[in-house]
């Protein structure tokens, strides 16, 4: 798969979204979900650092936890609410979550970081996704966690663009473990 293919998959999914119907569907499942999501999304004007203990970090952590527990309709709704103006905040969250994973030897932070990639839903450059995944892979090796299982579990919940990135065969070694690769940067 080429870089533009990931964005094409994301664009094709977004073209099918009927946001009014999506909101009605998630309200039928959980009446307060749209407001909770709106309160947790990063603001384009928020320039505060994303570090453990700070409000923006706690917001993004709560959003990732909500996304992991959500139904497929709710996850699609959450992805549909993220725009490119606020999406860059997820990258800072991933960086801090990666640091915490290594510092605390805790897989949960890697899972939340992968969830943030899925929520961000390729609103940034696909190369940024590749670099994030590579950094998370290195962190998973440092804490000796099952990276393949983490990626499969989160990719199965993701939109088509991120799912394709996470499950692409060319990213795996002979044991099925994802490996960092620069061939997608062509």
N, C-alpha and C positions, 0 to 999 in steps of 0.2 A: 504494500500500500504506500502511496506517495502522500506527502504532507497535505496536498489539496484534497485528497480523498477523505481525510478525517473531517475537514471543514465542510465538504460537500455533504457528508452524512449528517453532521450537526444541522446544516442549513435545511436539508430535506426534512428532518424531524421537526424543526421549528416552523416550517411552512405548514405542517399538519395541525399545529396548535390552534385551537379555538379557545383563547384565554378566558372568555366569558363562560363557556361551557366547562372548562377545566376548573375554574373557581367554584362554579355551582356543584360540580361533582365532588370536589374535596370538602366543600361545606356540608354536603349530605353525609359525608363520612365523619367529619370533625368540624363543627360550626366555627370554631375559633382559629382554625389553622391559618387561613390567609393573613389574619392580623398578627399572629405569632411569627410567621415567616417575615412579614414586612418589618416587624420590630427587630428581627435578628439580622437582616441583610445589611451589608456595609453600605455606608453612604459614600457617594462620589466625592463629597466635600470633606470627609473625615481623613485627616492626615496624621492622626495619632499613631505611634508605633504599635505594632502587634507583638506584644510580649505577654508571657504568662502573668495572670493576675490583673491585667488591664481590661477595661470594659470591652474593647473591640475583640480582644482574644476570647473572652468569655462568650460574647455574642456568636462568634464564628464557631467556637467549640459546640455551643448549644445547637446551632443550626446543623452542624455535621451530625451530631447525635440524633437530632430530630429526623434528618434525612435517612440515617441508617435504620431507624425504626418505622419509617413511613411505608405506606402501600406504594405500589408502582404509580398509581395516579397522583398521589401526593408528591412523590419524588419528581415526576415530570412537571408538576405545578411549581415546585421549588426551583428546578432548573430554568423554567420559563420566566422566573422573576429576576434572574441575574442578568445584568447588562455589562457591557464592556467597561463602563465608567467605574463601577465598583468591584469588578472581577479581580483587579490586581491585588486587592487586599487578601484574597485567598492564597496567593503566592507567599506573602509574608507569614500567614498562618501556618502554611506547610513548613516553612523554614524553622519556625519556632517549635512546631510539633515534632519535626525531625530531631531537633536538638534535645527535646524532652524525652523522646524515645530512647536515645542513646544514653542520656544522663540518668534516666530512671530504669533503663533496661525494660521498657514497657511497650509491648506490641500495640496496645490500644492507641497510642499516639500515631503510629504508622497507619492504622485503620482510619483514624480521623483525617489524617493528611490525604489519604487516597479518596476518602469521601469528599473532601474539599475540591479535589480535581474533578470529580463527577458533577458536583454542584456548579462549579465554574463553567463546565460544559463547553470547553474550547472557545470561550469568549476572549481568550488571548491567543497568541501565536501557538500553533501546535508544537513548535520547537521548544517553547517554554514548558509544555507538558512533558516532552521527552526528557528535558533536563531535570525537571522535578522528579519524574519517575526514577531516573538514574540515581539521583541523590538519595531517594527513599530506599532504593535497592541496596545501596552501600550501607545505609543505617541499619537495614534489616540484617545484613550480614554481620555487622558489629554486635548486634544483640542476639544473633543466632535464632531468628524466627523464620517460620515457613513463609517465605515471600510469595511463592506460587499460590498458596492457598489464600493469602490476603488479597492478592491481585484478582484471582478468580472470583472470590466472594464479592468484592466491591464492583468489579467489572460486570458481573451478572445483574447488578442493581442499577447500572449506569445507562446513560443515553447511548445511542449507537456509535457516536464518534469516539467517546472514551472507551466504550466496550471493545471496539475494534483495535484501539491502541493497546489496551491491556491484554488482549487475547491473540494478538498477531503472532503467528508461528515463527516468523523470522527473528523475533525478539527472545527466543528461548534456545538454551544450549541443549545438548543431547539428553540431559536428564529432565528437560522440561522447565528449567529454571530461567526466568527472564534475565537477559543480560543487557548491559549498556551497549548501545549501538549508535553509530553516527551515520549509517547508510540512509536513514530517513531524512537526513538534512539536505539531501540533494535537491 
